[in-house]
Amino acid sequence: MDQTQKMDQLPQIRIPATYMRGGTSKGVFFNLEDLPKAAQLPGKARDALLLRVIGSPDPYEKQTDGMGGATSSTSKTVIVSKSERPDHDVDYLFGQVSIDQPFVDWSGNCGNLSAAVGPFAIMTGMLDKQKPPQNGIAEVRIWQDNIEKTIVAHVPMSNGAPQETGDFELDGVTFPAAEVKIDFMAPADGGSDSGNEASLFPTGNLVDKLKVPGLGTLKATMINAGIPTIFINAKDINRKGAELQGDINGDPDALEMFEKIRAHGAVQMGLINHIDEAASRQHTPKVAFVAEASDYVSSSGKAISHKDIDLQVRAMSMGKLHHAMMGTAAVAIGTAAAIPGTLVNIAAGGGKRTSINFGHPSGTLRVGAEADDANGQWDVLKVSMSRSARVLMEGWVRVPGDVFSKL
C-alpha cells in the first residue's frame, strides 16, 4: 500500500464503553448517549457499529479483531439509558451479535447480563442520587426493551458503590463474587417480537406434537416466559440429559437436528412464517431437552448427585450447547416447572412447585417462580434467581472510522 492510500484512511472512532460479566455471560455495555449520533437510533448504523465492536462477521469464528469471545455467551452488547417510563430507573436493550453472519439479533433478552445492568446504571450515575443507599441493597427497576418487561435487580452496595466481590458462587463462573438477586416480573410473554405475545403457551397447549422431518413427531412444551423456548424430552432424541458441550458441539448431525427442531418449533409458535426465516433469527427461540435427575460430573469435574437436583436440563444457544444455562432460559424452566403437565414439570416429578434446582453442564441452578391458575389460565407473577456481576474493563472501545461508510 502506498503512502497516499495510508493517509486516506479514516482514524478510529473512540466510544466510552464498559466490559462486564453478568452471570455466565459477558458483553460490552454502552450508555446510549455515548454512542455516535447515527447509532443512537435502531437501524443499520447501530448494527454496523456493534458488529465491528464485537468483531463480526468473522468466517474464522474467532472474533479476533473485536471484543467478542467467539461463543454465544460472549458475543453480546448492551445499551442502557435513563428511563422516562413511570416507576423505572433505566431502559435496557440487548443485542446478540452473530459470530459468522452480518446481523445483530434483537428478538430477546439476555438474563445473565440483566444482573450487570443495575450495577452499570449505578456506576454511571443514571439513578437519582438519593436512591442507592451508601450501604445495603439498591433496588434498580429496569425496563427490558427487547421483550417489554420489568426486571428488578437487588444490587448490594458498599460505601456508595456497587459491591462486586463476595463469596457467592455461581456454577459456570470460576471465581466467587457478590450476589445480585434478580426478579423477572410477569415474564410470561415474549414481548412485541415474540409471535403470540398474549399467551404463555402460544399454541394453547401444555404439550404439543411437533413434526420434524427425519425425526418424526416429538412431544414439546412451547412457552413464552423470559425467552421463547421449546422443551423436548431427552429420551425422544436418544439423549440422556446429562450431556456436556463436547457431547453435542462436536457432532454436526446433532447440531443439525437441534436446528431443525428449533426452526419447525418457531413456525408452530408463530415466531416465524417459514423455517427458512430461522437462519436470520438465531437468538430465539431456544431449544432445551429435559430428563429426570441423575448423577453426573460437571464440566469442571464436580460430581453432581441426583439427590441434589430435581431434573436435568440442557439448552442450545446460537446453534451450540450452552456451557451452563442462559438466564432467560432459566426463567422459562422455572415457569414451566411450576405448571403441572408441562414436560419440565413432569421431568421434575410433577405437582405444583414454587422452585426447582436443575442440573446443567457446569453444575446446578435454583430458580423460583410464582404462578397462579386463575379460571384455567396460568399467570406467572414473578421468576427469581441469583446471579453475580463484575466490571472487567472500562474506558473506550475503538472501531475503524469507515464503519458507517458502506451502509
N, C-alpha and C positions, 0 to 999 in steps of 0.2 A: 504494500500500500504506500503511495507516495505522500509527501508532506501535505499537499493540498487537501487530499482526502481526509487526513487526520484532523486538520484544522476545521473541516466542515462538520465534524461530529459534534452533536449537542452534548453539553455537560450533563452529569447525572442530576436527577431531582432528589432532594433530601426531604424526607417526611418524618415528623415525630411519630414514634411507634414504641410499643412495649411488647416484648416477647414473654408470654406467660404460659405456665402449666395450669390446667384446670382438670381435676380428676385424673383420668388416664389419657388425656389429650393435651396438646399444646398448640398454640397458634399466635398469630400476630394481631395485636389489638391496636385500634386506632380511635382517636376522638374524631367524630365526624367533621368538626370544624377544622381539623388539621389536614384533611385531605385536599388535594388540588381542587379548585372550583369545579372542573369538569367531572370529577369523581365524587362530588358530594351528592349527586343525584343518581338514582338507579339507571343503568344503561351500559352501553358498550365501553364507554370510557372507564367507568368504575371496574368493570370486569377485566379490561385490559391491564389496568394498574395492578389489581390483586393477583392476576395470573403472573405478572412479571415479578412481583414481590416474592411470591412463593417459588417461582422458577418453573412454571408450566406454560405450555405443554412441553413435556420432556420425553422424547421417544426412548431414551435410555432408562426412564422411570427411576431416576436418582434425585432429581431436583437440585443438582449440584450448584447451579447458578442462581440460587434463591434460598429463601428461608424455610422451605418445606423439608420434611424428613422422609419423603417418598413412601409414606403409609397413609391410610385414611385418617389415622389418629393425629397426624402431624401436618396435614395439608389443609390448614384451616385459617380463616380470617374472621375477625370480629370488628364491628363498627358500633361504637357506643356514643350516645348523645344525651344531653339533659332532656328529660321528658316534659312535654306540655300537657300530658294526659292527667286528669284528676287522680289523686291517690297513687301516683307512680313517680319514682325518682329519676329513672333513666330508661331510654329505649335501647334495645339490644338487637342487632341484626347479625346473623351468622351466614358466612359464605363458605361452603365446602368446595374447595378448589380441586378440579380433576388433575390427576398427575400427568396423564399422557394425552389428554384431549383439551382443546382450547375453550373450556367453558367453566363457569362457576355455577354451582347448583344452589339455588336459594330456596328450595322447596321444603326445608325442615330446619329444626333447631339442633344444636349440639348440647346435650345435657351435661356433659363433663365440663365444657368451657363455661357453662352457666355459673359454675362455682367461682370462676375468676372475675365475672362481671362486677359483682359487688365490691370486692377489693379494688379493682381498677377504677371504678366510679369514685370511691372514697379518695384514693390516692391522687386522682387527677382533679379533685375539687368540684365534682359535679353535684354533690349533695349539699343541701343547705348546711351552713356551718354549725348550727345548733343541733343538728340531728344525730351525727355519730357521737357516742359518748367517748370520753377520754379512755375509759376502761370499761369492759363489759361486752355486750353484744349489740352491734348495729344492725338494725333491720333495714334492708335495702329492697324496695319494691321495684321490680323490673318488668317492663313491658317487652315481651319477646315478639319482635315484629314479624318474623317469618311465619309463626303459627298463630299470632294474635292472641296470646295468652299471658297471664300474670305468673311470674316466678318471684318468690320471696326468699332472699338469701339472708342468713343469720351469720354475720361476719364478726369474729372475735376481734376486739380492739385492745391495744396495749399502748399507753402513753400517747393517745391521739392518732395512732396509725393502725392499719390492719395488721393483726398478728399472723405471721406466716409460718413460724417454726412451732413445733409442738410434738406430741407423742402419738398423734392419731395415725394409725397405719391403714393404708388402703391397698388391697391386693391389686397388683398391676403397676404400682408405683414403688420404686425401690426404697425411698427414704421417708421417714415419718414427717408429719407437718401438723399445722393447726387444723382442727376440724371446722368445716363450714357446712352447716345444715341447710338443705335446700328444700323448699316446698314448691311443688308444681301445682298451682291452683286450677281446679276444674279442667284437667288436661284431656278430657275425653273426646276432644275432636282435634283434627289436624290443622285447623285454620283455613284461610282463604285459598290455599293452593293444595288442598288435600282431598279433592273429589267431594264426596258427600259429607261435608263438614258438620252437618247437623246430627250425625249419627255416630255413636260409639262403635257400633258394628255396621259398617256401610252396606253390607248385604242383608242386614236384618237378622242374621243367624249367628249363634254362638259357635257353631261348627258348620263349615261348608264342604262341598265336594268340589275340589279343584282339579280340573282336567289339564294334564301337562303331556304334550306329545312325547312318546318314548318312555314315559313313566307311568302312564295310566291315570287313575283318579286317586288323589290324595285327600285325606281329611285335613282341613285347615281352619284355624281360627284367625280371622282377619279383623284387626282392631285399629281404631284411630285414637291413640292415647299417648301423648308425648311425641310419638312419631308413628306414621302408618307402618304397621308391622304384620307380617304373615307368619304365623306359627304352624309348624308341622311336627308330626311325631318322628323322632329319630329312627325308630324301627321301620317306619314305612319307606325310608330311603336307605335302608341297610346300614345305619349308623348306630353307635352305642350311646351317643350323647355326651361322652367324656373325652371327645377328641381335642387335640391341641392344634396349633396353627399348622405344624408340619404335616399333619394327617390330611389336611384339606388343601392347603395352599400350594402344595407340590403336586397336586393331582388335577391336571387340566380337565379331565372328564367330570370330576366332582364340581369344579368351578362352573363349567358349562351347565351342569344340571341345576345348580342353585340359581344361575341367571335365568334359566328357562322358567323355573318356579316363580322367581321374582317378577318376570315380565308378564306371565299369564295371570298371576295374582293381582298385579297392578291394574290390569284390564278389568278383572272381576270386581275389584274395589272401586272402580270408577275413577282411578287416578289418571289413566291414560286411555285413549280410544283404541290403540293398536299396539301390539307387542313391539313393533319397530321403534316406538317412541321411548321405550325404556332405556335405550342407549344414551339418550341425552338427559336422563333423569336418574343419575347414579346414586344419589343420596337417599332417595325414598322410592318405594317402600323398603323396609328392611325384611330380611328373611331370617328366621330363627328356628332351630329344632330343639325339641324338649324330650326329656326322658326321666324316668324315676331316679331317685337318689342312688348313687353308687360310689364305691371307693375309687379314688384316682389320685394321680400325682400331678400337681400343677406344673406350669412351665418353669417355675423357679425351683422345682424339686420338692416342694412342700406336699406332704401327704394329707389328703383331704378324706375324712371319713364320711360315709353315708349317714352317720348319726348326726353330723353337724350341718347337714343341708336338707332342704325339703324336696329339691329336684335339681336336675342338670339342665342348663340352657347354653346353647352356642348360637352366636349370631354372625351373620355376614354383613360386612360394611364395605362399600365401594368395590365389590367383586372379590373380597378376600375374607377369610375368617378373622374376626376381630381378636386381638390379643387378650382382651379382658371382656368388658361389656360397655357398650355405649350408654350414656346416662339416659338418653331419651328412650332407648330400648328397654332399660330397666324400669322406666315409668310404665311402658306397655306391659312388661312382665308382671309388675306389681298389680296393675289394674286387672289384667286377665286372671291372675291368681285369686283375686278377691271375688270373682264372679263364678259361682258353681256352674259347671258344664262346659267351660272352655277347655281346650287341650292343655293349657298351662295349669289350670286348676286340677284337672284330672291327674296330671303327672305328679302334682304335689300331694296327692292323696284325697282330693275332693273336699267338699264342705266350704263354708264361708270363712274367709281368712282376712285378717287385718294387716298381716305382714308375712313375709317369707324370707328365707335365706337360701339363695340358689348358688350352685357351683358354676364357674366359668373357667376358661383356660388358665387364668392367672390366680384363681383362688375362689373366694366366696364374696357375696354381697347381700346385705339385708336391705330390703325396701318395704315401706309401709304404704298402705292405701286405705282410704276411707270411701267405701262405695255403698250406695243405698238403692234398694229395689223399690221404686215407687210406681205402683199400678202396672207392674210388668216391664217398666222401663228403668234400666240401670243408669244411675247418676253417680259419677265419681267426683267427690268433693275436693280431694287433695291426695297427692302422692308425695312421699317424703323419703329422703335418703341423705347420707352424709358423704361429702367429698372433701377435698383439700385443694388449695391453690397457692401458687407462688410466682413471684416475678423472677424470670430467668435473666432478662436483659432489658435495659431501657435506654432510649436515645433516639437515633434516627435510622430509618431504613432507606436505602438508596436504590433507585431504578434508573435505567438509561433514559435520557431526555426525549428520545423518539418514541416513547411508549404509546403516545396517542396519535402518532403521525400516519399510521396505516389504517385508521378507522374510516 
